[in-house]
Amino acid sequence: MTIVVAPACHLCAHAHEALAELAASYPLVVATVDIRTAMGMFLVQKYRASMSPLVLLDGEFFSHGRLPRQKLAKRLQQRFGKPTDTKAV
């Protein structure tokens, strides 16, 4: 999973909190990319993300702006099975 973040972005902070909670129940590896880097700018342009954060799941667009936590939890459950911690959903 990749998250492209902007400085002083409250939605980015929210996404990191949600991902940390989900990582307690699913085997998530999260790579954070700063939007000001060449890679960050490339990804934002490629996926035409109008808001931060940009979230990629398995290298594909998942969301931008506020992270849809329930949608992500559902996708993770489909991929990994039921969570080990029921608070994650």
N, CA, C and O atoms as a MOPAC input file, in Angstrom:
PM7 MOZYME 1SCF
protein

 N      0.84500 1    -1.15100 1     0.00000 1
 C      0.00000 1     0.00000 1     0.00000 1
 C      0.89900 1     1.22500 1     0.00000 1
 O      1.91300 1     1.26300 1     0.69700 1
 N      0.52100 1     2.22300 1    -0.78500 1
 C      1.26700 1     3.47300 1    -0.86700 1
 C      0.33300 1     4.62400 1    -0.55200 1
 O     -0.80700 1     4.66100 1    -1.01500 1
 N      0.82900 1     5.56800 1     0.24600 1
 C      0.05800 1     6.76100 1     0.56600 1
 C      0.91800 1     7.97300 1     0.22400 1
 O      2.03900 1     8.11000 1     0.71400 1
 N      0.38500 1     8.84700 1    -0.61800 1
 C      1.08000 1    10.07000 1    -1.01300 1
 C      0.49700 1    11.18800 1    -0.16600 1
 O     -0.70000 1    11.47100 1    -0.23300 1
 N      1.35100 1    11.82300 1     0.63200 1
 C      0.89300 1    12.81300 1     1.60700 1
 C      1.44700 1    14.19500 1     1.31900 1
 O      2.50300 1    14.35600 1     0.70800 1
 N      0.69400 1    15.19300 1     1.78500 1
 C      1.10100 1    16.58800 1     1.68900 1
 C      1.41400 1    17.09600 1     3.09500 1
 O      0.88500 1    16.57200 1     4.07500 1
 N      2.27000 1    18.11300 1     3.20000 1
 C      2.57100 1    18.65400 1     4.52500 1
 C      1.33900 1    19.30400 1     5.15100 1
 O      0.50500 1    19.87900 1     4.45200 1
 N      1.23800 1    19.20500 1     6.46900 1
 C      0.14700 1    19.82100 1     7.24700 1
 C     -1.24000 1    19.42400 1     6.72600 1
 O     -2.15100 1    20.25100 1     6.68500 1
 N     -1.39200 1    18.17800 1     6.33700 1
 C     -2.64900 1    17.67400 1     5.77600 1
 C     -3.38700 1    16.86400 1     6.83600 1
 O     -2.93100 1    15.78800 1     7.22300 1
 N     -4.52800 1    17.37500 1     7.31000 1
 C     -5.26300 1    16.65900 1     8.35300 1
 C     -5.86400 1    15.35600 1     7.82100 1
 O     -6.00100 1    14.39600 1     8.57900 1
 N     -6.21800 1    15.30200 1     6.55600 1
 C     -6.74800 1    14.05700 1     5.98700 1
 C     -5.64400 1    13.00000 1     5.87000 1
 O     -5.90400 1    11.80100 1     5.97200 1
 N     -4.42400 1    13.46000 1     5.65600 1
 C     -3.28100 1    12.53700 1     5.61300 1
 C     -3.04600 1    11.93900 1     6.99600 1
 O     -2.79200 1    10.74100 1     7.13100 1
 N     -3.13300 1    12.78300 1     8.02100 1
 C     -2.96900 1    12.30300 1     9.39700 1
 C     -4.07000 1    11.30400 1     9.74300 1
 O     -3.80500 1    10.28000 1    10.37300 1
 N     -5.29500 1    11.59600 1     9.33700 1
 C     -6.43000 1    10.69400 1     9.56300 1
 C     -6.17400 1     9.35000 1     8.87600 1
 O     -6.42300 1     8.29500 1     9.45900 1
 N     -5.67700 1     9.39100 1     7.63700 1
 C     -5.41100 1     8.15800 1     6.88900 1
 C     -4.32900 1     7.33400 1     7.57800 1
 O     -4.45500 1     6.11300 1     7.67500 1
 N     -3.26800 1     7.98400 1     8.05900 1
 C     -2.21000 1     7.25800 1     8.76200 1
 C     -2.74400 1     6.59400 1    10.02800 1
 O     -2.36600 1     5.46500 1    10.34000 1
 N     -3.61300 1     7.28100 1    10.75700 1
 C     -4.21000 1     6.69800 1    11.96900 1
 C     -5.05000 1     5.47500 1    11.61600 1
 O     -4.94600 1     4.43500 1    12.26600 1
 N     -5.88100 1     5.60500 1    10.58500 1
 C     -6.73800 1     4.49200 1    10.17100 1
 C     -5.89700 1     3.30400 1     9.69900 1
 O     -6.20600 1     2.15700 1    10.02200 1
 N     -4.84700 1     3.57300 1     8.94500 1
 C     -3.98700 1     2.50000 1     8.45100 1
 C     -3.24900 1     1.81200 1     9.59500 1
 O     -3.06500 1     0.59500 1     9.57500 1
 N     -2.83400 1     2.57700 1    10.57400 1
 C     -2.16300 1     1.97700 1    11.73600 1
 C     -3.11100 1     1.04900 1    12.48200 1
 O     -2.70500 1    -0.02500 1    12.92500 1
 N     -4.36500 1     1.45200 1    12.62500 1
 C     -5.35300 1     0.60000 1    13.29000 1
 C     -5.62300 1    -0.65900 1    12.47400 1
 O     -5.70500 1    -1.75300 1    13.03400 1
 N     -5.76200 1    -0.51800 1    11.16700 1
 C     -6.01100 1    -1.68200 1    10.31300 1
 C     -4.80200 1    -2.61900 1    10.27200 1
 O     -4.95400 1    -3.83200 1    10.12700 1
 N     -3.61200 1    -2.05400 1    10.40000 1
 C     -2.39100 1    -2.87200 1    10.39100 1
 C     -2.30500 1    -3.79000 1    11.60300 1
 O     -1.54400 1    -4.75700 1    11.59800 1
 N     -3.08200 1    -3.49200 1    12.63900 1
 C     -3.12300 1    -4.37800 1    13.80800 1
 C     -3.87000 1    -5.67200 1    13.48100 1
 O     -3.71500 1    -6.67500 1    14.17800 1
 N     -4.67700 1    -5.64600 1    12.42400 1
 C     -5.48800 1    -6.81200 1    12.07600 1
 C     -5.13900 1    -7.43500 1    10.73100 1
 O     -5.50700 1    -8.57800 1    10.46200 1
 N     -4.44300 1    -6.70300 1     9.89900 1
 C     -4.09400 1    -7.19300 1     8.56500 1
 C     -2.60600 1    -6.96100 1     8.32100 1
 O     -2.03400 1    -6.02100 1     8.87300 1
 N     -1.97500 1    -7.79300 1     7.51000 1
 C     -0.54600 1    -7.63800 1     7.23700 1
 C     -0.26900 1    -6.51100 1     6.23700 1
 O      0.05100 1    -6.76900 1     5.07700 1
 N     -0.39300 1    -5.27700 1     6.68800 1
 C     -0.19000 1    -4.12600 1     5.81200 1
 C      1.25400 1    -3.64700 1     5.86000 1
 O      1.86500 1    -3.56800 1     6.92600 1
 N      1.77600 1    -3.33400 1     4.70700 1
 C      3.04800 1    -2.65000 1     4.59000 1
 C      2.73000 1    -1.34600 1     3.86700 1
 O      2.30400 1    -1.35400 1     2.71100 1
 N      2.94000 1    -0.23000 1     4.55600 1
 C      2.56200 1     1.07200 1     4.02400 1
 C      3.82000 1     1.86600 1     3.69500 1
 O      4.67700 1     2.08200 1     4.55100 1
 N      3.91200 1     2.29500 1     2.44200 1
 C      4.99800 1     3.17800 1     2.01100 1
 C      4.42500 1     4.58400 1     1.91600 1
 O      3.40400 1     4.79800 1     1.26200 1
 N      5.07800 1     5.54000 1     2.56300 1
 C      4.63700 1     6.93400 1     2.52000 1
 C      5.52700 1     7.70300 1     1.55900 1
 O      6.75400 1     7.63100 1     1.63200 1
 N      4.88600 1     8.44300 1     0.65200 1
 C      5.60400 1     9.24300 1    -0.34000 1
 C      5.16700 1    10.69500 1    -0.16600 1
 O      3.97200 1    10.98800 1    -0.14300 1
 N      6.12800 1    11.59400 1    -0.04500 1
 C      5.83300 1    13.01800 1     0.07000 1
 C      5.42100 1    13.55100 1    -1.29700 1
 O      6.06500 1    13.26000 1    -2.30500 1
 N      4.35900 1    14.32100 1    -1.32500 1
 C      3.83900 1    14.85800 1    -2.57600 1
 C      4.84300 1    15.79100 1    -3.26000 1
 O      4.76400 1    16.00500 1    -4.47000 1
 N      5.78400 1    16.34600 1    -2.49100 1
 C      6.76100 1    17.28800 1    -3.04300 1
 C      7.92300 1    16.60500 1    -3.74500 1
 O      8.73200 1    17.27200 1    -4.38900 1
 N      8.01700 1    15.27900 1    -3.62900 1
 C      9.09400 1    14.55300 1    -4.30400 1
 C      8.70900 1    14.27400 1    -5.75100 1
 O      7.54400 1    14.39700 1    -6.12800 1
 N      9.69500 1    13.90000 1    -6.55400 1
 C      9.42500 1    13.57000 1    -7.96400 1
 C      8.42000 1    12.42200 1    -8.06200 1
 O      7.50700 1    12.46500 1    -8.88700 1
 N      8.58600 1    11.39100 1    -7.22000 1
 C      7.66000 1    10.25500 1    -7.24600 1
 C      6.26000 1    10.69900 1    -6.82000 1
 O      5.27000 1    10.30700 1    -7.43700 1
 N      6.17600 1    11.50900 1    -5.77600 1
 C      4.88300 1    11.99300 1    -5.31800 1
 C      4.16000 1    12.78800 1    -6.39300 1
 O      2.97000 1    12.57800 1    -6.62600 1
 N      4.86500 1    13.69200 1    -7.04500 1
 C      4.25600 1    14.48900 1    -8.12200 1
 C      3.83600 1    13.60300 1    -9.28600 1
 O      2.77500 1    13.80600 1    -9.87700 1
 N      4.66700 1    12.62300 1    -9.61100 1
 C      4.33900 1    11.70000 1   -10.69700 1
 C      3.05000 1    10.93500 1   -10.39700 1
 O      2.16900 1    10.83900 1   -11.25100 1
 N      2.94400 1    10.39200 1    -9.18100 1
 C      1.75700 1     9.60400 1    -8.82200 1
 C      0.50000 1    10.46600 1    -8.80700 1
 O     -0.55400 1    10.03000 1    -9.26900 1
 N      0.59900 1    11.67500 1    -8.28500 1
 C     -0.56800 1    12.56700 1    -8.25800 1
 C     -1.01400 1    12.89200 1    -9.67900 1
 O     -2.21100 1    12.89800 1    -9.96500 1
 N     -0.07300 1    13.15900 1   -10.56200 1
 C     -0.43100 1    13.44100 1   -11.95500 1
 C     -0.98900 1    12.20500 1   -12.64300 1
 O     -1.98000 1    12.28700 1   -13.36800 1
 N     -0.35800 1    11.06600 1   -12.42000 1
 C     -0.78800 1     9.82200 1   -13.07400 1
 C     -2.23500 1     9.47600 1   -12.70900 1
 O     -3.02600 1     9.10000 1   -13.57400 1
 N     -2.57400 1     9.60400 1   -11.42100 1
 C     -3.91200 1     9.22700 1   -10.97200 1
 C     -4.86300 1    10.41700 1   -10.86300 1
 O     -6.00600 1    10.26900 1   -10.43200 1
 N     -4.38400 1    11.59500 1   -11.25600 1
 C     -5.19000 1    12.81800 1   -11.27500 1
 C     -5.89000 1    13.06500 1    -9.94100 1
 O     -7.06600 1    13.42500 1    -9.88900 1
 N     -5.13900 1    12.86500 1    -8.87900 1
 C     -5.68000 1    13.05100 1    -7.52900 1
 C     -5.82100 1    14.55100 1    -7.25300 1
 O     -4.84600 1    15.29800 1    -7.33000 1
 N     -7.01800 1    14.97300 1    -6.93800 1
 C     -7.26000 1    16.39200 1    -6.67800 1
 C     -7.11500 1    16.73900 1    -5.20100 1
 O     -7.06300 1    17.91600 1    -4.84300 1
 N     -7.04800 1    15.72900 1    -4.34400 1
 C     -6.90200 1    15.94500 1    -2.90400 1
 C     -5.90600 1    14.95700 1    -2.32900 1
 O     -5.69800 1    13.86900 1    -2.86600 1
 N     -5.29900 1    15.35900 1    -1.23100 1
 C     -4.41400 1    14.45500 1    -0.49200 1
 C     -5.19000 1    13.85500 1     0.66000 1
 O     -6.11000 1    14.48500 1     1.18200 1
 N     -4.84000 1    12.66300 1     1.06100 1
 C     -3.80800 1    11.80900 1     0.50700 1
 C     -4.30900 1    11.00300 1    -0.68300 1
 O     -5.50500 1    10.76200 1    -0.84200 1
 N     -3.36600 1    10.59900 1    -1.50200 1
 C     -3.62600 1     9.63900 1    -2.56500 1
 C     -3.24300 1     8.28400 1    -2.00000 1
 O     -2.14600 1     8.11900 1    -1.46400 1
 N     -4.13800 1     7.31100 1    -2.11500 1
 C     -3.87100 1     5.97600 1    -1.58400 1
 C     -3.92100 1     4.96800 1    -2.72900 1
 O     -4.88700 1     4.91000 1    -3.49000 1
 N     -2.85800 1     4.17900 1    -2.82900 1
 C     -2.77600 1     3.10600 1    -3.82100 1
 C     -2.77200 1     1.78400 1    -3.08200 1
 O     -2.07300 1     1.62000 1    -2.08200 1
 N     -3.54700 1     0.85400 1    -3.57500 1
 C     -3.60800 1    -0.48600 1    -3.00700 1
 C     -3.14000 1    -1.45200 1    -4.08300 1
 O     -3.73500 1    -1.53000 1    -5.15800 1
 N     -2.07900 1    -2.18300 1    -3.79300 1
 C     -1.48200 1    -3.09800 1    -4.77700 1
 C     -1.09100 1    -2.35600 1    -6.05600 1
 O     -1.22700 1    -2.88800 1    -7.15800 1
 N     -0.60500 1    -1.12300 1    -5.90100 1
 C     -0.14500 1    -0.34500 1    -7.04000 1
 C     -1.24200 1     0.26100 1    -7.88900 1
 O     -0.96300 1     0.84100 1    -8.93800 1
 N     -2.48800 1     0.13600 1    -7.45400 1
 C     -3.62300 1     0.67900 1    -8.19900 1
 C     -4.34300 1     1.73200 1    -7.36200 1
 O     -4.32600 1     1.67500 1    -6.13300 1
 N     -4.97000 1     2.68600 1    -8.02900 1
 C     -5.70600 1     3.73700 1    -7.33800 1
 C     -6.75300 1     3.13800 1    -6.40600 1
 O     -7.51700 1     2.25600 1    -6.80000 1
 N     -6.77900 1     3.62400 1    -5.17200 1
 C     -7.82400 1     3.23500 1    -4.22900 1
 C     -8.67500 1     4.43400 1    -3.85100 1
 O     -9.90300 1     4.36500 1    -3.90600 1
 N     -8.02900 1     5.54300 1    -3.46300 1
 C     -8.80300 1     6.72300 1    -3.08000 1
 C     -7.91300 1     7.95100 1    -3.03700 1
 O     -6.68500 1     7.86300 1    -3.06500 1
 N     -8.57200 1     9.09500 1    -2.96800 1
 C     -7.88700 1    10.35000 1    -2.66900 1
 C     -8.82200 1    11.16000 1    -1.78900 1
 O    -10.04200 1    11.00700 1    -1.85200 1
 N     -8.23900 1    12.02300 1    -0.96900 1
 C     -9.04700 1    12.73100 1     0.01800 1
 C     -9.26400 1    11.84800 1     1.23500 1
 O     -8.42800 1    10.99900 1     1.54700 1
 N    -10.38300 1    12.04400 1     1.92200 1
 C    -10.65800 1    11.26200 1     3.13100 1
 C    -10.66500 1     9.77600 1     2.79600 1
 O    -11.35400 1     9.34300 1     1.87300 1
 N     -9.89300 1     9.00100 1     3.55200 1
 C     -9.77600 1     7.55900 1     3.33000 1
 C    -11.09500 1     6.86900 1     3.66600 1
 O    -11.57400 1     6.98500 1     4.79300 1
 N    -11.69300 1     6.14900 1     2.70900 1
 C    -12.92500 1     5.40300 1     2.99700 1
 C    -12.58800 1     4.12600 1     3.77700 1
 O    -12.38300 1     3.06100 1     3.19500 1
 N    -12.53700 1     4.25800 1     5.08100 1
 C    -12.06500 1     3.19200 1     5.95600 1
 C    -12.86600 1     1.89700 1     5.81600 1
 O    -12.27600 1     0.82000 1     5.74200 1
 N    -14.18400 1     1.98000 1     5.78000 1
 C    -15.00300 1     0.76800 1     5.66400 1
 C    -14.75900 1     0.05200 1     4.33400 1
 O    -14.68900 1    -1.17600 1     4.28300 1
 N    -14.63200 1     0.82700 1     3.27200 1
 C    -14.35200 1     0.25000 1     1.95300 1
 C    -12.99100 1    -0.45800 1     1.97000 1
 O    -12.84800 1    -1.55600 1     1.43200 1
 N    -12.00100 1     0.18100 1     2.59000 1
 C    -10.68100 1    -0.43200 1     2.67900 1
 C    -10.72300 1    -1.68900 1     3.53300 1
 O    -10.12600 1    -2.70100 1     3.16700 1
 N    -11.41500 1    -1.64500 1     4.65900 1
 C    -11.52300 1    -2.81900 1     5.52600 1
 C    -12.17100 1    -3.98100 1     4.76900 1
 O    -11.76000 1    -5.13200 1     4.91500 1
 N    -13.17100 1    -3.67200 1     3.97000 1
 C    -13.84600 1    -4.71300 1     3.18500 1
 C    -12.88800 1    -5.32600 1     2.16000 1
 O    -12.85400 1    -6.54500 1     1.99100 1
 N    -12.10800 1    -4.47700 1     1.47700 1
 C    -11.14300 1    -4.98200 1     0.49400 1
 C    -10.06900 1    -5.83100 1     1.16700 1
 O     -9.65800 1    -6.86300 1     0.63600 1
 N     -9.61900 1    -5.39000 1     2.33700 1
 C     -8.60600 1    -6.15300 1     3.05700 1
 C     -9.16200 1    -7.48900 1     3.53500 1
 O     -8.46000 1    -8.50100 1     3.51200 1
 N    -10.40300 1    -7.49400 1     3.96300 1
 C    -11.02800 1    -8.74300 1     4.39800 1
 C    -11.17100 1    -9.70100 1     3.22000 1
 O    -10.95800 1   -10.90400 1     3.37100 1
 N    -11.52700 1    -9.18000 1     2.05300 1
 C    -11.62800 1   -10.02400 1     0.86400 1
 C    -10.27500 1   -10.63700 1     0.52200 1
 O    -10.19400 1   -11.78300 1     0.07900 1
 N     -9.22800 1    -9.87000 1     0.73000 1
 C     -7.88600 1   -10.34000 1     0.38100 1
 C     -7.27300 1   -11.24900 1     1.43200 1
 O     -6.64800 1   -12.25500 1     1.09500 1
 N     -7.44800 1   -10.90200 1     2.71700 1
 C     -6.75400 1   -11.61800 1     3.78500 1
 C     -7.65800 1   -12.45500 1     4.68100 1
 O     -7.16200 1   -13.19800 1     5.52700 1
 N     -8.96400 1   -12.35100 1     4.51400 1
 C     -9.86200 1   -13.05700 1     5.41800 1
 C    -10.27300 1   -12.18000 1     6.58100 1
 O     -9.95200 1   -10.99200 1     6.61900 1
 N    -10.97800 1   -12.76400 1     7.52100 1
 C    -11.47300 1   -12.00900 1     8.67000 1
 C    -10.32300 1   -11.41000 1     9.47300 1
 O     -9.26400 1   -12.02200 1     9.61300 1
 N    -10.54700 1   -10.18900 1    10.00700 1
 C     -9.48300 1    -9.55800 1    10.79600 1
 C     -9.21600 1   -10.31000 1    12.09500 1
 O    -10.10200 1   -10.96500 1    12.64400 1
 N     -7.99700 1   -10.20500 1    12.56900 1
 C     -7.65100 1   -10.84600 1    13.84200 1
 C     -8.15300 1   -10.01900 1    15.01900 1
 O     -8.26400 1   -10.53700 1    16.13000 1
 N     -8.45800 1    -8.74200 1    14.79500 1
 C     -8.97200 1    -7.84700 1    15.82500 1
 C    -10.27600 1    -7.25700 1    15.31300 1
 O    -10.25600 1    -6.51800 1    14.32800 1
 N    -11.39100 1    -7.54700 1    15.93000 1
 C    -12.69200 1    -7.11000 1    15.41600 1
 C    -12.88300 1    -5.61500 1    15.50300 1
 O    -13.84700 1    -5.11100 1    14.92700 1
 N    -12.02600 1    -4.86500 1    16.19000 1
 C    -12.13200 1    -3.40800 1    16.25500 1
 C    -11.72900 1    -2.77000 1    14.93600 1
 O    -12.05200 1    -1.60500 1    14.70700 1
 N    -11.03900 1    -3.48400 1    14.06600 1
 C    -10.53400 1    -2.93200 1    12.82100 1
 C    -11.62700 1    -2.60800 1    11.82800 1
 O    -11.41300 1    -1.78500 1    10.93800 1
 N    -12.78200 1    -3.21900 1    11.94600 1
 C    -13.85300 1    -3.01100 1    10.96700 1
 C    -14.90800 1    -2.11200 1    11.47200 1
 O    -15.87800 1    -1.83900 1    10.76400 1

